[in-house]
Amino acid sequence: DLVYWQVFRAPELSSRSGNPRAAQAAQQIDRGLIVDRRGIVLAKSVPGQDGFTRQYTLGDLSPLLGYSSVRFGLSGLEAAYNSQLEGSGGDLAGDLVNLVLQRPRVGETLTLSLDANLQQLADQALGDASGAAVVLKPDSGEVLAMVSKPFFNANDLANEIPRLQNSPTGALVNRATQGLYPPGSVFKMVTASALLANGTATPDTHIQQPGDTFTVDGFVVHGSNLPRGLTDPTLTQAFQYSCNPCFAQLGLTLGWDKLTQQADAFGLDKPMPFDVPVTVSRLHDANTDLSRVLLANTAYGQGQIQVTPLQMALIGAAIANGGSMPQPHVVTRDSTRHGQTLAEFGGGSLATPIDAKVAGQMRQLMVDVVEQGSGTLAKIPGTQVAGKTGTAEIGGGEAPDAWFVAFAPADKPRYVVAVIREHKGEGYDQAAPMAKTILQAALGSND
């Protein structure tokens, strides 16, 4: 009878809320390893007097890996893949042997697409800023780095959780997947795609821009950024120098329906499948008045738009990929402790938001940004980079958020990076050089 209750009915008993034995039992499990793409151990269980405790190698992975704690529960990948890491896959015979021999249950090993070295470099590139960086492969959707700052010390939860629960820094939140930000001018990738896809404009279409501003229904749009003497720029030049008044005008010509259609195609206002929860990015608030002023502001990346850094990385990936948006993933393999593969994950496409022709035109617009526009600080000698700067106004007297989304090499993209540094100012000098550093490191790795 004891074996029946301890083995066959154990899952049902342990899942009952308020079961003090569940927490105790969890401590007796040698939870599985979490390793990076090269086998570097990122999380492991260490035996102690009261059982096993989790140990984490890289602090900057805490928002993604999460934690497994008797006292504080589970979060991040530790929560999402708990059954694999616990080894509770229904191996009753194995559980029975462990019980008889009084051995701990051993969890499965999760292999991630992450590159621990690139992860640390991306963390350093963000510097002292709060924010996020995402690096992924546009063809496969594999996430190579996902930094969220500030992060917490998952090896010291007893002190960290009480300190951070009511903290305004939001260190327990994974900013890359759950942080919502106005995108600023990186959103012009979406607006320009809609203009090209609908035939509203071509790269050579001239925009009437006699002055430095554009007024819509009494609202004045600033931020022309055009070089002195350049009037009536082409779409290529308006994108290259990130001209807000130009895009405000183009947005009005495009109209709400076509802009919304394109944003939806890129994944805004839709749940995103990923290994950990992702907050839905949105084009505007629900039940808002879809005015001309809001349309003009939305077209250049302000208005009410809220996006996650992962969402912007995927928009960059779709352009890099010839129009196909990859399914993002970070867990690639589940295996036994002895290395026998139990399951493999990843691959596939989420959507095709633009066709190959538009993707090619967008790629050229983004190359022009880095070659001779607002993104020149992202140039890499010997490698053509495609990118877009963003300087997102957040109001309240705060400095803007600095954005950069890029991919390289432009003709055969291997890596996409999205960087946001909160309250740091201009994207051209506060995000583009950081993205360059990350891309250079990725291009130099043997991936």
Buried (B, 14 or more C-beta within 10 A) or exposed (E): EEEEEEBEEBEEEBEEEEEEEBEEBBBBBBBBBBBBBEEBBBBBBEEEEEBBBBEBBBBBBBBBBBBBBBEBBBBBBBBBBBEBBBBBEEEEEBBBEBBEEEEBBBBBBBBBBBBBBBBBBBBBBBEEBBBBBBBBBBBBBBBBBBBBBBBBBBBEBEEBBEBBEEEEEBBBBBBBBBBBBBBBBBBBBBBBBBBBBBEBBEBEBEBEBEEBBBEBEEBEBEBBBBEEEBEEBBBBBBBBBBBBBBBBBBBBBBBBEBBBBBBBBBBBBBEBEBBBEBBBBBBBEEEEEEBBBBBBBBBBBBBBBBBBBBBBBBBBBBBBBBBBBBBBBBBBBBBBEEEEEEEEBBEEEBBBBBBEEBBBBBBBBBBBBBBEBBBBBBBBEEBBBBBBBBBBBBEEEEBBBBBBBBBBBBEEBBBBBBBBBBBBBBBBBBBBBBBBBBBBBBBEBEB
